[in-house]
Amino acid sequence: MHKFLIVALALLAAGCASSPTPNYDLRFGDAVREARRAMTLNPGAGGGPALHGLEGTTAAEAMGRYHDSFKAPPPVVNVINIGGAVGAGK
């Protein structure tokens, strides 16, 4: 019984001795990083000067309306009326 246990432990330890995929491990995640780089339109966009186009008052009002839209979302519109008109047949 002891010989079987020693052989089993030796086989388990041998499996952990080295990585069977050293070439894959070195490049792990490269595909994701390359896809993210390919999807980035302008990688240096945050480092340049500020864009001009809105004056301060207009921009502040737009941001205020944007923030207020989360406080009271617009009402839900029933696009597909499956149940028929409300109050129909009365």
Residue, then its C-alpha position, 0 to 999 in steps of 0.5 A: m500500500h505504501k509503495f502505491l502511495i509513493v508512486a502516486l505522489a511521485l507522478l503528481a509531483a512530476g506533473c507540476a515540475s515544469s510548464p508544458t506550454p511556455n510559449y503560450d504563457l509568454r503571449f497570454g492575453d496578446a489577442v485581447r490587447e491587440a483587439r483593444r488597440a485595434m478598436t481605439l480610434n485615437p489612443g492619445a485623445g486625453g493628452g491633447p488640448a481641450l476641444h472648443g465648441l460649447e460655451g460654459t453656460t450651454a455646457a452647464e445646462a446640458m450637463g444639468r439636464y443630463h444629470d436630471s434625466f436620471k432623477a426622473p426618467p421619461p415615462v415608458v411608451n407602450v409601442i406594441n399594444i397587445g391587449g387592445a386599446v385601454g377602455a375599448g368597448k365601453 
